[in-house]
Amino acid sequence: MAQEDHPQADLTKAGGARPILYSFRRCPYAMRARMAIAASGQRCELREVVLRDKPAELLAASPKGTVPVLVDVDGRVIDQSLDIMLWALRRNDPESWLQPGGATLDEMLALVAECDGEFKAHLDGYKYPERNPVADAGAHRERGALFLARLEEGLAVTRCLHGEHAAFADIAIAPFVRQFAQVDAAWFESQPWPRLRAWLAERLAAPVFAQVMQKYPPWRAGQPGFDFPG
Ligand SMILES: N[C@@H](CCC(=O)N[C@@H](CS)C(=O)NCC(=O)O)C(=O)O
C-alpha cells in the first residue's frame, strides 16, 4: 500500500453529525476546498467520487454534477468550491487566509475569478487539445502564460500573492498553476518565472497539500465515507 493510501482501519461510521464532502482527489476545485476545510479544522465525511459514475446521492444534492459538493449537517448544499472555502474559513481561519493583510477578500476573489475564467479556459485548451481540434494548444499556452507572468510580477513584490503568507488566493489558484506546470514540465521550467516556481513549490510542499492529497477508495452508497481530514 502506498504511504499516502488511507488505512482501511480509519473507516468511520456512516451518518453522524458531520458535513459530507463529495470530492475527487485530482480535481483542482476539490483540492482548494479540501485545503480550506483542512486548515479550518472542520471535520467532514469525505466521499470520493468517480466522475464517470457519479453517485445518485451527489446528483440528488446537486444536479449539476460537479465536485466538490458539501452537504452541511442541516442539509444545506454548497456546490461551488469557493463557497466551500468561505464556509470553512468563516467558521475558523487560524492561518488568516481570509485576511492576508495585503488585500481585501474582494481583491483576492477578483484574482481567483481570473484564474477560474480565462486562465482555466486556456489551461483546458493547452492540456486537452484533442477536445477542441480547431484550437491551438500553443496559442492557449501563450495566453495562459500571460496570467502566470502577472503572478510572477506580483511575487516580485511579496512572497505570496497578497502578502508574505499564503492566503485565500494562493490556495485557490495553486492547484491550477500546478496543472499548467505539469502539462510540459520542461517548458514550465524554462520560463522566466523563478518566483512563480518557488511559490508553487512552496504550496506543494506545504503539509496541508500532502494532507488533502491522500488517496481514498471510491465511495459507494450504503458505505461509510472517510473521516476528513484523516
Ligand atoms: N465551478 C465549480 C467547478 C467544479 C468542476 O468543474 N469540477 C469538475 C472536476 S475538476 C467536475 O466535477 N466536472 C464534472 C465531470 O467531469 O463530470 C466549482 O468551483 O466547484
The ligand as a MOL file (V3000), in Angstrom:
LIG
                    3D

  0  0  0     0  0            999 V3000
M  V30 BEGIN CTAB
M  V30 COUNTS 20 19 0 0 0
M  V30 BEGIN ATOM
M  V30 1 N -17.3340 25.9250 -10.5450 0
M  V30 2 C -17.1900 24.6100 -9.9490 0
M  V30 3 C -16.4050 23.7600 -10.9150 0
M  V30 4 C -16.1580 22.3500 -10.4100 0
M  V30 5 C -15.7570 21.4000 -11.5440 0
M  V30 6 O -15.8810 21.7300 -12.7320 0
M  V30 7 N -15.3040 20.1810 -11.1780 0
M  V30 8 C -15.0340 19.1940 -12.1820 0
M  V30 9 C -13.8980 18.2620 -11.7940 0
M  V30 10 S -12.3400 19.0720 -11.6980 0
M  V30 11 C -16.2320 18.2980 -12.3370 0
M  V30 12 O -16.8220 17.8920 -11.3660 0
M  V30 13 N -16.6200 18.0000 -13.5890 0
M  V30 14 C -17.7500 17.1610 -13.8380 0
M  V30 15 C -17.4040 15.9960 -14.7080 0
M  V30 16 O -16.2550 15.8780 -15.1450 0
M  V30 17 O -18.2960 15.1750 -14.9350 0
M  V30 18 C -16.5190 24.7530 -8.5930 0
M  V30 19 O -15.8020 25.7470 -8.3740 0
M  V30 20 O -16.7470 23.9160 -7.7070 0
M  V30 END ATOM
M  V30 BEGIN BOND
M  V30 1 1 1 2
M  V30 2 1 2 3
M  V30 3 1 2 18
M  V30 4 1 3 4
M  V30 5 1 4 5
M  V30 6 2 5 6
M  V30 7 1 5 7
M  V30 8 1 7 8
M  V30 9 1 8 9
M  V30 10 1 8 11
M  V30 11 1 9 10
M  V30 12 2 11 12
M  V30 13 1 11 13
M  V30 14 1 13 14
M  V30 15 1 14 15
M  V30 16 2 15 16
M  V30 17 1 15 17
M  V30 18 2 18 19
M  V30 19 1 18 20
M  V30 END BOND
M  V30 END CTAB
M  END
